[in-house]
Amino acid sequence: MADDFAIDVKGMTKRFDKRTVVNNIDLQVRPGEIYGFLGPNGSGKTTFIRMLCGLLRADAGSGTCLGYDVIKESALIKTQVGYMTQRFSFYEDLSVTENLDFVARMYGMKDRAQAVQKSIEQLGLSRSEKQLAGELSGGWKQRMALAACLIHQPKLLLLDEPTAGVDPKARRDFWEQIQLLAAKGLTFLVTTHYMDEAERCHRLAYISYGDLLIHGTVAEVIAHAGLTTWSVHGPDLIQLAEKLRQKPGVEQAVIFGSKLHVSGADSAALEQAIAPFRAGPQQWEKVPSGLEEVFIHLMEKSTAQDSS
Amino acid sequence: MNWLPQFSLERFKGIILKEFIQMRRDRLTFAMMLGIPLLQLILFGYAINVNPRHLPVDVILADKGPLGRSILYAFKNTSYFDFIRQLNSDEEGREALNQGDVTFVISIPPNFSRDLVRGDKPVILVEADATDPVATGYALSSLSGLLTSALQNDLKGPLAYLNGASGPFDLQVHPLYNPEINTQYNIVPGLMGVILTMTMIMITGLAITRERERGTMENLLSMPTRPLEVLVGKITPYIFVGYVQLSLILIMAHFLFGVPILGSIVLLYAAAFVFIVANLALGIMFSTIAENQLQAMQMSFFVFLPSILLSGYLFPFRGMPLWAQAVGEVLPLTHFLRIARGILLKGNGISEIAPEIWPIALFAVVALTIGITRYRQTLD
């Protein structure tokens, strides 16, 4: 083992025909870390994950995953990685137990029955073990998929939008599981569109149209974006937002419940833009930018660059 | 380029088990696998009468003597021939055959009785519409007995010597339109091969494409599996299904249609193994090439057509042009038909069927090899 990183890759690139889907991405993830992978749909998150576990051949790039060469030793990587696909990809016509037993066999587990039983208990699947996987609800499907990914005791879990379409309670339970496992030393690479989930990650990376734009802890990412945000409280916020959006310097004017958040990258330009409205009946207050504002800012910036 | 894990018996067993469970859950497909042989056998078996009697016959009776009529009675007594009309010329006879009005035209030449009594061995001409050899085969084969028996009652006393070993007259059979006549019991043993071809290719043709379409392929590939484990693991359960079909057909063929079983059943089952595997291997090869289940189905049908037409199942193999025979020789069904008919109808042993086994085995190896090389371990 040449390094202390669970994932340490450089220059990962994947092209489909002539379209570059993943462009020269470097990524380092420490063991026991929950690493969040964010970005708009079609930004290359899934492609990047698939390259890590050998499902896609990288066009360029090098590095290691769990100490194995990410290009040449993908079969070895597979034995120690659990990959949870975006779309449920277990056999819907097999029961929960049958699915888990199948996975255990594929990994050549020695005490299979015990491993299956253990993972059923660990994820609280006992009540539905005889049920066909196709009959499970979204949340239980995710839970079963996680159980299946864990059965061979992997060191690294790649979770591709694990909580899409899952209710908030199930989502919270799911994340509690992940944090518990991370505390035991498991490494996670998780893609998500949910800001609350992003905030639960130790570190984040934002990827857009194949490029990794920014990475670091939540605070680092927010600081790096250099965004200024004002929170406005009071009447007629909808009309106010409408007017503010026309002004130069205002990038976003979004209503969150009873508050309007106005943000822009250029702090001076933003203040100039809002100056005429501050005399109005609303109360204005400068607040720290949230992750959502930062990501929408990044998304719009890269779209603008992309189309220019 | 990539390091591959060792072939693991455990993983192999895992795939087999999974396929069995899925087969059991997919009731409709399972029912089809058992239903298709039954339905086809009943349709083909009853619709295609392998021993049709009372075939329409026109007669050209130019003989004025009594023996010609005696012979016609003998024809009638076989129950294969029903006389429709009496014609006056060969042209009329040929036209009746052309139009499909009758299956046979029997011509008894002028002075037949006189020539026969003289010991000249006159010739009776039987023209047959052999476009469908099944229709005429039995009737024609019944004629050989006529030679000696037809006139036994007429030729007595001093004429009795004419009933010698070779008979008092000759029969000349002209099977028109299709000179090959060898279809006794052909259809039912042939169906065995046809049904196995259809179901086996189709069922495994869907094997990989189904995983891909349902999205489970991504998962399967993310686990450390080898192509051989997956492909052979997917084939194996259907060998069992193939044997169930084979047994069903064999039981029905024997007890429902009275197809004789002259040779060794064990030998037939052993030969069927190679044949079943060849078809499954072809299916799984299609499965690795096809993009989706529909394409896999289309590829299967692409093979059914030549299999049914060029294998000798419906049309006599030796009646085909050479290029068609060459294509036919490649198809596993062609060889299996010879094996099945050989063992069941002719009582063939291992030495007779061995030359038909290895082309099937070769076919299986090639198909499986292509399948394994085409099986993509990545989603690229």
Boltz contact constraints between the chains, C-beta under 6 A:
constraints:
  - contact:
      token1: [A, 53]
      token2: [B, 222]
      max_distance: 6.0
  - contact:
      token1: [A, 55]
      token2: [B, 221]
      max_distance: 6.0
  - contact:
      token1: [A, 55]
      token2: [B, 222]
      max_distance: 6.0
  - contact:
      token1: [A, 55]
      token2: [B, 378]
      max_distance: 6.0
  - contact:
      token1: [A, 55]
      token2: [B, 379]
      max_distance: 6.0
  - contact:
      token1: [A, 56]
      token2: [B, 378]
      max_distance: 6.0
  - contact:
      token1: [A, 56]
      token2: [B, 379]
      max_distance: 6.0
  - contact:
      token1: [A, 56]
      token2: [B, 380]
      max_distance: 6.0
  - contact:
      token1: [A, 57]
      token2: [B, 378]
      max_distance: 6.0
  - contact:
      token1: [A, 57]
      token2: [B, 380]
      max_distance: 6.0
  - contact:
      token1: [A, 73]
      token2: [B, 3]
      max_distance: 6.0
  - contact:
      token1: [A, 74]
      token2: [B, 2]
      max_distance: 6.0
  - contact:
      token1: [A, 75]
      token2: [B, 2]
      max_distance: 6.0
  - contact:
      token1: [A, 75]
      token2: [B, 3]
      max_distance: 6.0
  - contact:
      token1: [A, 75]
      token2: [B, 4]
      max_distance: 6.0
  - contact:
      token1: [A, 75]
      token2: [B, 5]
      max_distance: 6.0
  - contact:
      token1: [A, 75]
      token2: [B, 224]
      max_distance: 6.0
  - contact:
      token1: [A, 78]
      token2: [B, 224]
      max_distance: 6.0
  - contact:
      token1: [A, 79]
      token2: [B, 224]
      max_distance: 6.0
  - contact:
      token1: [A, 83]
      token2: [B, 222]
      max_distance: 6.0
  - contact:
      token1: [A, 85]
      token2: [B, 218]
      max_distance: 6.0
  - contact:
      token1: [A, 87]
      token2: [B, 215]
      max_distance: 6.0
  - contact:
      token1: [A, 89]
      token2: [B, 215]
      max_distance: 6.0
  - contact:
      token1: [A, 89]
      token2: [B, 216]
      max_distance: 6.0
  - contact:
      token1: [A, 89]
      token2: [B, 218]
      max_distance: 6.0
  - contact:
      token1: [A, 89]
      token2: [B, 219]
      max_distance: 6.0
  - contact:
      token1: [A, 91]
      token2: [B, 216]
      max_distance: 6.0
  - contact:
      token1: [A, 93]
      token2: [B, 22]
      max_distance: 6.0
  - contact:
      token1: [A, 93]
      token2: [B, 25]
      max_distance: 6.0
  - contact:
      token1: [A, 94]
      token2: [B, 21]
      max_distance: 6.0
  - contact:
      token1: [A, 98]
      token2: [B, 21]
      max_distance: 6.0
  - contact:
      token1: [A, 102]
      token2: [B, 14]
      max_distance: 6.0
  - contact:
      token1: [A, 102]
      token2: [B, 18]
      max_distance: 6.0
  - contact:
      token1: [A, 105]
      token2: [B, 10]
      max_distance: 6.0
  - contact:
      token1: [A, 105]
      token2: [B, 11]
      max_distance: 6.0
  - contact:
      token1: [A, 105]
      token2: [B, 14]
      max_distance: 6.0
  - contact:
      token1: [A, 106]
      token2: [B, 11]
      max_distance: 6.0
  - contact:
      token1: [A, 106]
      token2: [B, 14]
      max_distance: 6.0
  - contact:
      token1: [A, 106]
      token2: [B, 223]
      max_distance: 6.0
  - contact:
      token1: [A, 108]
      token2: [B, 8]
      max_distance: 6.0
  - contact:
      token1: [A, 108]
      token2: [B, 10]
      max_distance: 6.0
